Amino acid sequence: MAFRITLGRYIPADSPIHKLDPRTKIVCGLAIMVSVFFIRTPLQLGFGWTMALALVLLSHLPAGKVLKSIQPVAAMLLILSFFNLLLVNTGDVLVAAGPLRITTDGVWAAINYSLRLVIAVIAATLILLTTTPTQLTDAFDALLAPLSRIGLPGHEIAMVFSLMLRFIPTIADEASAILDAQTARGGGLAEGSMFKRIRAIVPVVVSLLASSLRHANGLSRALDARCYEGGAGRTHWHPLKLHARDGVAVALTCLYVGVLLALAKCGGQWTFLANA
């Protein structure tokens, strides 16, 4: 059993997005992710998806890799769409079956709330797939540096975030190996009754916790051996530098957000569903 996790795994490519400063990618990505919550109309949703697909093309990443990265979220969003479809009862009634009613507002909520979150997931995925963990650490260290001036551990927070991204694939591989070992011993999670499957999770969780603690202990020893000290004001091998392309990326992001907000006044929800 293998976990197809792309989170924290960098894919090298020669693309405009790869060449951007990691600070620019984080700031622009956060702006895009926040802006999806202002999507209210079909025109805004279409514009957002056009931007997301354009970013995927500019990244020069395999489309399959990007699709695999959003698959774990797709199931959750599908459940969210189902609940929105049944629980939102405002608007014109399309289908009525006893206590269940499907309305135009319910259909729009099921479509809009899910698809706009996929845009945010794609933006976050592109940041992780086009930026190395070291670059992410340096970028967060630079962005969180003002916190150190007021006594908060900005550098330590950036380091913890980088280590979290680095160890997600490692822990996923460990979990896969533990599940394979349990299956070989006849304790697979796909066999037996529901109660037996739940009980089979306990040794997997305990083994995974022990493995995580072992990795953490090894990491702490490695940091001590290298005389690591948080917030020591150390320099970087590859200093971050902003270029003209970063200014262009920020300007295009601001233009996208501005147009997205302006489109809020153009077009309403899918009221034509009421005439279906």
Backbone as CSV, one residue per row, in Angstrom:
resi,resn,N_x,N_y,N_z,CA_x,CA_y,CA_z,C_x,C_y,C_z
1,MET,0.853,-1.187,0.000,0.000,0.000,0.000,0.886,1.232,0.000
2,ALA,0.664,2.134,-0.914,1.506,3.327,-1.027,0.640,4.569,-0.922
3,PHE,1.167,5.569,-0.244,0.475,6.839,-0.110,1.017,7.797,-1.160
4,ARG,0.149,8.234,-2.056,0.551,9.163,-3.099,0.446,10.577,-2.551
5,ILE,1.462,11.013,-1.829,1.443,12.332,-1.221,2.470,13.210,-1.917
6,THR,2.009,14.325,-2.492,2.906,15.251,-3.163,3.274,16.428,-2.269
7,LEU,2.611,16.543,-1.113,2.874,17.653,-0.227,4.316,17.604,0.258
8,GLY,5.042,18.697,0.037,6.422,18.771,0.468,7.410,18.174,-0.516
9,ARG,6.938,17.735,-1.690,7.824,17.139,-2.691,7.986,18.105,-3.858
10,TYR,9.196,18.571,-4.040,9.507,19.546,-5.074,9.691,18.846,-6.414
11,ILE,9.124,19.415,-7.482,9.279,18.890,-8.836,10.050,19.930,-9.649
12,PRO,11.281,19.660,-10.019,12.067,20.663,-10.767,11.533,20.855,-12.180
13,ALA,11.580,22.089,-12.642,11.155,22.418,-14.007,11.656,23.827,-14.307
14,ASP,11.732,24.128,-15.581,12.160,25.460,-16.020,10.917,26.247,-16.420
15,SER,10.307,26.876,-15.431,9.062,27.604,-15.673,9.138,28.979,-15.025
16,PRO,8.285,29.907,-15.470,8.265,31.238,-14.837,7.940,31.186,-13.354
17,ILE,7.094,30.241,-12.936,6.725,30.153,-11.522,7.901,29.627,-10.699
18,HIS,8.644,28.673,-11.226,9.819,28.165,-10.517,10.853,29.268,-10.283
19,LYS,10.963,30.190,-11.230,11.992,31.228,-11.151,11.626,32.367,-10.215
20,LEU,10.391,32.432,-9.774,9.979,33.511,-8.873,10.644,33.360,-7.513
21,ASP,10.823,34.486,-6.845,11.310,34.469,-5.474,10.283,33.755,-4.593
22,PRO,10.725,32.884,-3.667,9.748,32.155,-2.844,8.864,33.073,-2.011
23,ARG,9.389,34.233,-1.626,8.547,35.175,-0.884,7.405,35.679,-1.763
24,THR,7.713,35.924,-3.024,6.671,36.373,-3.956,5.613,35.302,-4.139
25,LYS,6.055,34.041,-4.275,5.095,32.955,-4.455,4.191,32.802,-3.239
26,ILE,4.750,32.941,-2.049,3.942,32.787,-0.841,2.929,33.919,-0.717
27,VAL,3.372,35.155,-0.934,2.474,36.302,-0.800,1.373,36.248,-1.860
28,CYS,1.756,35.986,-3.109,0.751,35.920,-4.183,-0.184,34.733,-3.978
29,GLY,0.376,33.596,-3.539,-0.461,32.427,-3.292,-1.469,32.670,-2.185
30,LEU,-1.035,33.315,-1.111,-1.959,33.626,-0.019,-3.050,34.585,-0.484
31,ALA,-2.670,35.562,-1.322,-3.674,36.499,-1.835,-4.725,35.771,-2.673
32,ILE,-4.280,34.823,-3.487,-5.218,34.056,-4.313,-6.108,33.178,-3.431
33,MET,-5.506,32.538,-2.428,-6.292,31.658,-1.555,-7.333,32.432,-0.753
34,VAL,-6.986,33.627,-0.308,-7.952,34.435,0.438,-9.037,34.963,-0.496
35,SER,-8.655,35.297,-1.725,-9.614,35.901,-2.654,-10.738,34.946,-3.053
36,VAL,-10.513,33.629,-2.932,-11.569,32.687,-3.353,-12.811,32.806,-2.475
37,PHE,-12.650,33.323,-1.256,-13.801,33.454,-0.369,-14.689,34.636,-0.760
38,PHE,-14.245,35.424,-1.743,-15.067,36.530,-2.241,-15.788,36.139,-3.521
39,ILE,-15.628,34.886,-3.956,-16.311,34.427,-5.166,-17.774,34.158,-4.826
40,ARG,-18.664,34.872,-5.504,-20.096,34.750,-5.234,-20.909,34.459,-6.484
41,THR,-20.382,34.736,-7.668,-21.154,34.622,-8.896,-20.487,33.631,-9.846
42,PRO,-21.242,33.100,-10.806,-20.643,32.192,-11.805,-19.528,32.842,-12.608
43,LEU,-19.665,34.149,-12.887,-18.629,34.839,-13.643,-17.323,34.881,-12.849
44,GLN,-17.423,35.151,-11.569,-16.229,35.131,-10.723,-15.621,33.735,-10.655
45,LEU,-16.473,32.724,-10.538,-15.977,31.352,-10.458,-15.259,30.956,-11.751
46,GLY,-15.833,31.320,-12.886,-15.179,31.017,-14.154,-13.851,31.742,-14.305
47,PHE,-13.800,32.999,-13.872,-12.556,33.762,-13.938,-11.499,33.162,-13.021
48,GLY,-11.907,32.731,-11.827,-10.966,32.110,-10.904,-10.383,30.827,-11.452
49,TRP,-11.244,30.000,-12.073,-10.762,28.748,-12.642,-9.869,28.985,-13.859
50,THR,-10.158,30.030,-14.636,-9.288,30.379,-15.762,-7.893,30.742,-15.263
51,MET,-7.840,31.511,-14.176,-6.553,31.867,-13.591,-5.823,30.644,-13.067
52,ALA,-6.551,29.726,-12.393,-5.916,28.536,-11.828,-5.332,27.651,-12.927
53,LEU,-6.089,27.452,-14.008,-5.586,26.636,-15.113,-4.399,27.301,-15.802
54,ALA,-4.421,28.629,-15.884,-3.287,29.345,-16.479,-2.033,29.163,-15.628
55,LEU,-2.182,29.183,-14.303,-1.033,28.967,-13.428,-0.468,27.553,-13.576
56,VAL,-1.352,26.569,-13.734,-0.887,25.194,-13.926,-0.092,25.081,-15.220
57,LEU,-0.556,25.742,-16.276,0.164,25.719,-17.544,1.505,26.437,-17.425
58,LEU,1.544,27.558,-16.714,2.789,28.307,-16.553,3.805,27.558,-15.703
59,SER,3.338,26.675,-14.825,4.249,25.942,-13.945,5.000,24.833,-14.667
60,HIS,4.529,24.434,-15.845,5.150,23.351,-16.632,5.209,22.040,-15.846
61,LEU,4.254,21.852,-14.952,4.188,20.621,-14.176,3.273,19.624,-14.866
62,PRO,3.527,18.325,-14.704,2.606,17.326,-15.270,1.216,17.475,-14.661
63,ALA,0.209,17.489,-15.525,-1.157,17.663,-15.031,-1.543,16.548,-14.071
64,GLY,-1.018,15.341,-14.299,-1.327,14.228,-13.404,-0.844,14.466,-11.989
65,LYS,0.314,15.092,-11.837,0.842,15.383,-10.497,-0.064,16.354,-9.755
66,VAL,-0.527,17.368,-10.479,-1.405,18.352,-9.843,-2.743,17.717,-9.470
67,LEU,-3.269,16.865,-10.349,-4.540,16.207,-10.051,-4.424,15.284,-8.844
68,LYS,-3.316,14.546,-8.744,-3.127,13.653,-7.604,-3.039,14.432,-6.302
69,SER,-2.516,15.652,-6.374,-2.364,16.443,-5.157,-3.696,16.923,-4.601
70,ILE,-4.716,17.041,-5.465,-6.019,17.520,-4.982,-7.004,16.381,-4.766
71,GLN,-6.604,15.147,-5.079,-7.510,14.017,-4.884,-7.933,13.826,-3.432
72,PRO,-7.011,13.926,-2.428,-7.470,13.754,-1.049,-8.513,14.783,-0.633
73,VAL,-8.424,16.001,-1.212,-9.377,17.049,-0.855,-10.689,16.879,-1.609
74,ALA,-10.628,16.233,-2.767,-11.827,16.103,-3.599,-12.929,15.335,-2.889
75,ALA,-12.571,14.270,-2.168,-13.592,13.481,-1.458,-14.276,14.322,-0.380
76,MET,-13.480,15.108,0.357,-14.066,15.954,1.391,-14.985,17.010,0.774
77,LEU,-14.564,17.597,-0.341,-15.376,18.610,-0.997,-16.648,18.010,-1.590
78,LEU,-16.570,16.751,-2.026,-17.763,16.084,-2.550,-18.809,15.899,-1.449
79,ILE,-18.348,15.530,-0.254,-19.261,15.402,0.888,-19.847,16.760,1.253
80,LEU,-18.985,17.797,1.219,-19.451,19.154,1.508,-20.518,19.582,0.505
81,SER,-20.315,19.253,-0.765,-21.304,19.606,-1.789,-22.638,18.907,-1.530
82,PHE,-22.570,17.643,-1.118,-23.798,16.881,-0.862,-24.598,17.512,0.283
83,PHE,-23.907,17.903,1.364,-24.611,18.517,2.488,-25.176,19.881,2.109
84,ASN,-24.419,20.660,1.334,-24.936,21.953,0.890,-26.165,21.781,0.011
85,LEU,-26.137,20.749,-0.828,-27.256,20.502,-1.724,-28.539,20.200,-0.960
86,LEU,-28.415,19.488,0.165,-29.591,19.064,0.917,-30.000,20.042,2.020
87,LEU,-29.031,20.761,2.577,-29.324,21.591,3.742,-29.676,23.032,3.393
88,VAL,-29.270,23.511,2.226,-29.630,24.875,1.819,-30.985,24.819,1.130
89,ASN,-31.989,25.362,1.775,-33.371,25.244,1.289,-33.947,26.550,0.769
90,THR,-33.114,27.587,0.666,-33.618,28.854,0.131,-33.609,28.805,-1.394
91,GLY,-34.355,29.730,-1.995,-34.431,29.773,-3.446,-35.615,28.970,-3.982
92,ASP,-35.658,28.851,-5.299,-36.750,28.124,-5.944,-36.533,26.622,-5.833
93,VAL,-37.619,25.892,-5.598,-37.537,24.440,-5.431,-37.436,23.777,-6.801
94,LEU,-36.427,22.929,-6.969,-36.246,22.166,-8.191,-36.802,20.749,-8.065
95,VAL,-36.491,20.103,-6.918,-36.944,18.737,-6.670,-37.433,18.661,-5.235
96,ALA,-38.585,18.050,-5.031,-39.132,17.874,-3.688,-39.550,16.422,-3.525
97,ALA,-38.982,15.760,-2.498,-39.317,14.367,-2.219,-39.450,14.208,-0.713
98,GLY,-40.662,14.365,-0.218,-40.884,14.278,1.215,-40.212,15.449,1.927
99,PRO,-39.414,15.149,2.965,-38.752,16.237,3.684,-37.538,16.804,2.944
100,LEU,-37.088,16.114,1.909,-35.913,16.562,1.173,-36.325,17.499,0.048
101,ARG,-35.603,18.633,-0.037,-35.863,19.591,-1.095,-34.538,20.047,-1.685
102,ILE,-34.479,20.104,-2.993,-33.307,20.629,-3.687,-33.718,21.936,-4.345
103,THR,-33.031,23.008,-3.983,-33.378,24.335,-4.470,-32.249,24.897,-5.318
104,THR,-32.552,26.025,-5.969,-31.529,26.679,-6.794,-30.359,27.146,-5.953
105,ASP,-30.642,27.696,-4.771,-29.549,28.134,-3.891,-28.722,26.946,-3.396
106,GLY,-29.375,25.810,-3.174,-28.641,24.620,-2.748,-27.707,24.111,-3.823
107,VAL,-28.189,24.115,-5.082,-27.342,23.684,-6.195,-26.153,24.622,-6.354
108,TRP,-26.418,25.929,-6.249,-25.321,26.899,-6.402,-24.320,26.785,-5.259
109,ALA,-24.813,26.573,-4.033,-23.904,26.414,-2.897,-23.045,25.162,-3.063
110,ALA,-23.659,24.081,-3.536,-22.900,22.844,-3.738,-21.801,23.026,-4.770
111,ILE,-22.088,23.798,-5.812,-21.090,24.010,-6.866,-20.048,25.029,-6.437
112,ASN,-20.509,26.168,-5.950,-19.602,27.293,-5.682,-18.645,26.992,-4.531
113,TYR,-19.161,26.544,-3.384,-18.325,26.357,-2.208,-17.237,25.320,-2.446
114,SER,-17.513,24.322,-3.252,-16.530,23.275,-3.493,-15.504,23.698,-4.542
115,LEU,-15.980,24.214,-5.672,-15.066,24.546,-6.752,-14.142,25.704,-6.402
116,ARG,-14.626,26.651,-5.612,-13.740,27.757,-5.267,-12.651,27.311,-4.296
117,LEU,-12.942,26.328,-3.448,-11.907,25.804,-2.563,-10.851,25.034,-3.343
118,VAL,-11.250,24.412,-4.461,-10.271,23.717,-5.287,-9.260,24.715,-5.850
119,ILE,-9.703,25.924,-6.162,-8.780,26.956,-6.647,-7.716,27.247,-5.589
120,ALA,-8.139,27.358,-4.335,-7.180,27.604,-3.251,-6.219,26.440,-3.085
121,VAL,-6.742,25.213,-3.227,-5.886,24.028,-3.106,-4.854,23.995,-4.229
122,ILE,-5.266,24.347,-5.443,-4.339,24.370,-6.566,-3.244,25.407,-6.335
123,ALA,-3.618,26.590,-5.824,-2.621,27.622,-5.549,-1.607,27.152,-4.510
124,ALA,-2.082,26.530,-3.435,-1.170,26.027,-2.406,-0.290,24.907,-2.947
125,THR,-0.874,24.040,-3.773,-0.113,22.924,-4.339,1.004,23.415,-5.245
126,LEU,0.717,24.429,-6.062,1.746,24.954,-6.955,2.904,25.572,-6.178
127,ILE,2.602,26.193,-5.047,3.687,26.742,-4.219,4.598,25.625,-3.738
128,LEU,4.020,24.532,-3.268,4.809,23.438,-2.703,5.550,22.651,-3.776
129,LEU,4.934,22.497,-4.943,5.567,21.708,-5.998,6.654,22.470,-6.738
130,THR,6.625,23.795,-6.688,7.606,24.604,-7.422,8.648,25.255,-6.521
131,THR,8.613,24.944,-5.235,9.534,25.571,-4.283,10.153,24.500,-3.413
132,THR,11.457,24.517,-3.275,12.127,23.533,-2.433,11.866,23.844,-0.963
133,PRO,11.967,22.838,-0.087,11.791,23.105,1.351,12.771,24.145,1.891
134,THR,13.993,24.154,1.369,14.970,25.162,1.809,14.524,26.564,1.429
135,GLN,14.013,26.713,0.206,13.521,28.022,-0.224,12.318,28.458,0.601
136,LEU,11.437,27.511,0.921,10.294,27.846,1.771,10.737,28.303,3.148
137,THR,11.743,27.616,3.691,12.264,28.004,5.008,12.831,29.410,4.970
138,ASP,13.650,29.693,3.946,14.242,31.027,3.832,13.172,32.093,3.648
139,ALA,12.136,31.759,2.856,11.077,32.735,2.616,10.283,33.017,3.881
140,PHE,9.898,31.979,4.597,9.159,32.191,5.845,10.029,32.874,6.888
141,ASP,11.313,32.555,6.895,12.227,33.221,7.821,12.265,34.718,7.545
142,ALA,12.319,35.076,6.251,12.346,36.497,5.903,11.013,37.182,6.187
143,LEU,9.909,36.484,5.882,8.597,37.096,6.093,8.243,37.218,7.570
144,LEU,8.756,36.285,8.381,8.459,36.316,9.815,9.522,37.041,10.630
145,ALA,10.540,37.594,9.956,11.614,38.298,10.667,11.095,39.450,11.529
146,PRO,10.072,40.212,11.077,9.567,41.289,11.952,9.069,40.802,13.302
147,LEU,8.635,39.535,13.401,8.171,39.027,14.691,9.300,38.972,15.714
148,SER,10.526,38.737,15.231,11.664,38.652,16.149,11.933,39.996,16.821
149,ARG,11.545,41.078,16.178,11.784,42.407,16.749,10.875,42.703,17.924
150,ILE,9.763,41.952,18.018,8.852,42.161,19.147,8.910,40.992,20.132
151,GLY,9.971,40.186,20.018,10.195,39.121,20.993,9.615,37.774,20.653
152,LEU,8.990,37.630,19.475,8.425,36.350,19.078,9.450,35.548,18.264
153,PRO,9.437,34.220,18.369,10.436,33.386,17.673,10.099,33.193,16.198
154,GLY,10.304,34.203,15.380,9.981,34.099,13.963,10.809,33.046,13.249
155,HIS,12.117,33.006,13.538,12.991,32.027,12.874,12.609,30.600,13.270
156,GLU,12.310,30.377,14.534,11.956,29.039,15.003,10.644,28.576,14.375
157,ILE,9.685,29.488,14.217,8.414,29.127,13.590,8.649,28.696,12.141
158,ALA,9.504,29.446,11.429,9.818,29.086,10.042,10.513,27.734,9.970
159,MET,11.409,27.453,10.910,12.114,26.175,10.915,11.150,25.016,11.184
160,VAL,10.244,25.194,12.122,9.268,24.139,12.430,8.387,23.866,11.217
161,PHE,7.985,24.925,10.524,7.159,24.741,9.334,7.915,23.982,8.253
162,SER,9.188,24.319,8.060,9.994,23.627,7.059,10.160,22.151,7.407
163,LEU,10.427,21.856,8.673,10.591,20.461,9.085,9.285,19.681,8.926
164,MET,8.165,20.339,9.176,6.869,19.682,8.992,6.684,19.258,7.539
165,LEU,6.987,20.170,6.605,6.860,19.833,5.193,7.838,18.738,4.791
166,ARG,9.039,18.796,5.362,10.061,17.817,4.993,9.687,16.407,5.438
167,PHE,9.048,16.289,6.599,8.804,14.971,7.162,7.449,14.387,6.795
168,ILE,6.598,15.150,6.124,5.313,14.582,5.702,5.514,13.399,4.760
169,PRO,6.337,13.513,3.690,6.562,12.322,2.849,7.234,11.183,3.603
170,THR,8.148,11.533,4.535,8.839,10.489,5.302,7.860,9.713,6.175
171,ILE,6.995,10.418,6.876,6.015,9.765,7.739,5.018,8.958,6.905
172,ALA,4.670,9.470,5.715,3.763,8.728,4.837,4.395,7.414,4.391
173,ASP,5.690,7.439,4.067,6.381,6.199,3.686,6.455,5.228,4.861
174,GLU,6.676,5.764,6.060,6.698,4.917,7.252,5.337,4.264,7.474
175,ALA,4.275,5.041,7.310,2.928,4.491,7.488,2.642,3.402,6.460
176,SER,3.086,3.614,5.231,2.896,2.605,4.191,3.628,1.311,4.537
177,ALA,4.871,1.433,5.026,5.638,0.239,5.393,5.003,-0.489,6.575
178,ILE,4.480,0.254,7.541,3.845,-0.369,8.707,2.575,-1.107,8.297
179,LEU,1.778,-0.501,7.419,0.554,-1.152,6.954,0.869,-2.418,6.158
180,ASP,1.927,-2.365,5.351,2.322,-3.563,4.598,2.761,-4.676,5.553
181,ALA,3.492,-4.292,6.612,3.933,-5.291,7.589,2.741,-5.887,8.338
182,GLN,1.763,-5.054,8.689,0.566,-5.549,9.368,-0.244,-6.483,8.470
183,THR,-0.317,-6.130,7.185,-1.041,-6.990,6.244,-0.350,-8.339,6.097
184,ALA,0.999,-8.344,6.051,1.744,-9.599,5.935,1.545,-10.490,7.156
185,ARG,1.248,-9.880,8.303,1.020,-10.648,9.532,-0.448,-11.003,9.726
186,GLY,-1.281,-10.682,8.740,-2.699,-11.008,8.843,-3.512,-9.997,9.608
187,GLY,-2.967,-8.819,9.811,-3.695,-7.784,10.558,-4.041,-6.600,9.696
188,GLY,-4.395,-6.839,8.426,-4.717,-5.758,7.511,-5.986,-5.019,7.908
189,LEU,-6.059,-3.750,7.517,-7.220,-2.930,7.866,-8.426,-3.214,6.976
190,ALA,-8.222,-3.959,5.886,-9.314,-4.218,4.947,-9.973,-5.569,5.172
191,GLU,-9.678,-6.211,6.299,-10.232,-7.534,6.554,-10.976,-7.543,7.886
192,GLY,-11.975,-8.406,7.979,-12.703,-8.569,9.228,-13.841,-7.582,9.381
193,SER,-14.470,-7.631,10.564,-15.595,-6.745,10.858,-15.103,-5.324,11.100
194,MET,-16.071,-4.393,11.228,-15.728,-2.999,11.463,-14.985,-2.834,12.788
195,PHE,-15.425,-3.558,13.823,-14.758,-3.471,15.132,-13.319,-3.974,15.037
196,LYS,-13.122,-5.057,14.277,-11.772,-5.592,14.123,-10.883,-4.619,13.357
197,ARG,-11.431,-3.949,12.372,-10.644,-2.975,11.610,-10.230,-1.799,12.479
198,ILE,-11.162,-1.361,13.344,-10.834,-0.244,14.238,-9.733,-0.648,15.213
199,ARG,-9.814,-1.869,15.728,-8.771,-2.346,16.637,-7.437,-2.488,15.920
200,ALA,-7.466,-2.821,14.626,-6.222,-2.973,13.882,-5.501,-1.645,13.673
201,ILE,-6.211,-0.529,13.820,-5.581,0.787,13.654,-4.641,1.091,14.814
202,VAL,-4.949,0.555,16.010,-4.172,0.899,17.215,-2.691,0.555,17.063
203,PRO,-2.308,-0.677,16.688,-0.870,-0.953,16.547,-0.206,-0.121,15.450
204,VAL,-0.955,0.238,14.419,-0.392,1.081,13.360,-0.069,2.468,13.901
205,VAL,-1.007,3.039,14.665,-0.798,4.371,15.231,0.356,4.358,16.227
206,VAL,0.420,3.316,17.064,1.505,3.226,18.057,2.856,3.111,17.358
207,SER,2.942,2.265,16.337,4.196,2.108,15.599,4.593,3.394,14.882
208,LEU,3.602,4.074,14.319,3.892,5.320,13.618,4.338,6.405,14.590
209,LEU,3.728,6.430,15.773,4.140,7.393,16.795,5.569,7.123,17.258
210,ALA,5.901,5.846,17.472,7.264,5.497,17.879,8.275,5.864,16.797
211,SER,7.912,5.628,15.530,8.797,5.999,14.436,8.980,7.507,14.351
212,SER,7.901,8.267,14.575,7.999,9.729,14.535,8.894,10.250,15.654
213,LEU,8.754,9.676,16.843,9.608,10.089,17.953,11.071,9.754,17.680
214,ARG,11.306,8.617,17.016,12.683,8.250,16.676,13.281,9.251,15.687
215,HIS,12.491,9.645,14.698,12.961,10.648,13.740,13.223,11.984,14.435
216,ALA,12.327,12.368,15.346,12.501,13.628,16.055,13.753,13.607,16.927
217,ASN,14.002,12.472,17.582,15.196,12.358,18.407,16.465,12.427,17.546
218,GLY,16.431,11.748,16.389,17.587,11.803,15.493,17.827,13.206,14.962
219,LEU,16.745,13.919,14.666,16.880,15.287,14.181,17.456,16.202,15.255
220,SER,16.992,16.047,16.490,17.512,16.881,17.577,18.998,16.627,17.816
221,ARG,19.422,15.364,17.723,20.835,15.049,17.871,21.661,15.662,16.735
222,ALA,21.108,15.606,15.521,21.819,16.197,14.387,21.961,17.715,14.554
223,LEU,20.910,18.364,15.046,20.987,19.810,15.267,21.987,20.143,16.368
224,ASP,22.011,19.338,17.436,22.984,19.569,18.513,24.417,19.354,18.022
225,ALA,24.622,18.323,17.196,25.966,18.046,16.684,26.472,19.177,15.798
226,ARG,25.555,19.900,15.171,25.941,21.018,14.305,25.888,22.354,15.030
227,CYS,25.706,22.296,16.364,25.685,23.509,17.207,24.616,24.488,16.725
228,TYR,23.458,23.938,16.351,22.392,24.811,15.868,21.811,25.610,17.027
229,GLU,21.574,26.883,16.767,20.959,27.760,17.761,19.957,28.652,17.043
230,GLY,18.718,28.588,17.438,17.678,29.357,16.779,17.867,30.847,16.944
231,GLY,17.597,31.581,15.862,17.699,33.030,15.909,19.110,33.535,16.070
232,ALA,20.111,32.798,15.557,21.504,33.210,15.726,21.944,34.234,14.691
233,GLY,21.055,34.622,13.778,21.404,35.632,12.788,22.373,35.121,11.739
234,ARG,22.257,33.853,11.365,23.152,33.270,10.375,22.790,33.738,8.970
235,THR,23.768,33.676,8.081,23.559,34.078,6.700,23.073,32.893,5.871
236,HIS,22.740,33.163,4.612,22.228,32.140,3.711,23.209,31.916,2.571
237,TRP,23.282,30.678,2.126,24.147,30.347,1.007,23.631,31.000,-0.278
238,HIS,22.310,30.956,-0.458,21.689,31.596,-1.619,20.758,32.698,-1.100
239,PRO,21.267,33.923,-0.970,20.418,35.012,-0.471,19.239,35.271,-1.413
240,LEU,18.109,35.579,-0.831,16.922,35.849,-1.631,17.014,37.251,-2.235
241,LYS,16.718,37.343,-3.526,16.760,38.627,-4.223,15.514,38.762,-5.090
242,LEU,14.921,39.928,-5.037,13.748,40.208,-5.849,14.188,40.706,-7.226
243,HIS,13.462,40.266,-8.257,13.753,40.674,-9.616,12.515,41.316,-10.236
244,ALA,12.684,41.759,-11.476,11.573,42.421,-12.156,10.388,41.477,-12.320
245,ARG,10.675,40.176,-12.546,9.578,39.227,-12.724,8.721,39.097,-11.465
246,ASP,9.339,39.321,-10.288,8.555,39.278,-9.051,7.589,40.451,-8.973
247,GLY,8.037,41.617,-9.431,7.133,42.758,-9.478,5.985,42.538,-10.440
248,VAL,6.283,41.892,-11.579,5.231,41.581,-12.549,4.223,40.606,-11.933
249,ALA,4.724,39.594,-11.208,3.827,38.613,-10.578,2.923,39.277,-9.549
250,VAL,3.477,40.171,-8.744,2.669,40.867,-7.735,1.626,41.756,-8.419
251,ALA,2.035,42.449,-9.492,1.096,43.314,-10.204,-0.036,42.505,-10.830
252,LEU,0.294,41.360,-11.430,-0.742,40.523,-12.027,-1.683,39.953,-10.971
253,THR,-1.127,39.611,-9.801,-1.976,39.109,-8.718,-2.936,40.189,-8.237
254,CYS,-2.427,41.406,-8.082,-3.295,42.518,-7.679,-4.368,42.782,-8.732
255,LEU,-3.981,42.684,-10.017,-4.956,42.870,-11.090,-6.024,41.787,-11.041
256,TYR,-5.596,40.549,-10.795,-6.556,39.445,-10.700,-7.549,39.671,-9.567
257,VAL,-7.040,40.048,-8.395,-7.923,40.277,-7.245,-8.875,41.437,-7.526
258,GLY,-8.342,42.498,-8.160,-9.197,43.640,-8.473,-10.303,43.288,-9.444
259,VAL,-9.959,42.545,-10.500,-10.974,42.143,-11.471,-11.980,41.201,-10.828
260,LEU,-11.492,40.300,-9.971,-12.392,39.351,-9.302,-13.416,40.091,-8.450
261,LEU,-12.974,41.100,-7.724,-13.891,41.877,-6.894,-14.845,42.703,-7.758
262,ALA,-14.348,43.207,-8.894,-15.206,43.996,-9.772,-16.287,43.134,-10.409
263,LEU,-15.965,41.870,-10.672,-16.945,40.973,-11.291,-18.081,40.614,-10.342
264,ALA,-17.940,40.949,-9.059,-19.006,40.648,-8.102,-20.289,41.385,-8.456
265,LYS,-20.144,42.506,-9.171,-21.322,43.289,-9.540,-21.934,42.836,-10.860
266,CYS,-21.273,41.866,-11.496,-21.740,41.408,-12.810,-22.284,39.990,-12.704
267,GLY,-23.531,39.795,-12.928,-24.111,38.445,-12.957,-24.477,37.959,-11.580
268,GLY,-25.615,37.367,-11.466,-26.068,36.792,-10.207,-25.855,35.298,-10.182
269,GLN,-26.544,34.639,-9.295,-26.452,33.198,-9.208,-27.240,32.557,-10.348
270,TRP,-27.191,31.257,-10.401,-27.799,30.544,-11.522,-29.314,30.477,-11.353
271,THR,-29.951,31.644,-11.502,-31.396,31.687,-11.328,-32.127,30.981,-12.462
272,PHE,-31.442,30.752,-13.599,-32.114,30.075,-14.707,-32.443,28.625,-14.353
273,LEU,-31.832,28.103,-13.246,-32.162,26.745,-12.824,-33.631,26.631,-12.411
274,ALA,-34.204,27.730,-11.999,-35.596,27.685,-11.560,-36.544,27.365,-12.712
275,ASN,-36.101,27.646,-13.934,-36.943,27.386,-15.096,-36.664,26.028,-15.736
276,ALA,-35.780,25.237,-15.102,-35.410,23.943,-15.701,-36.551,22.955,-15.521
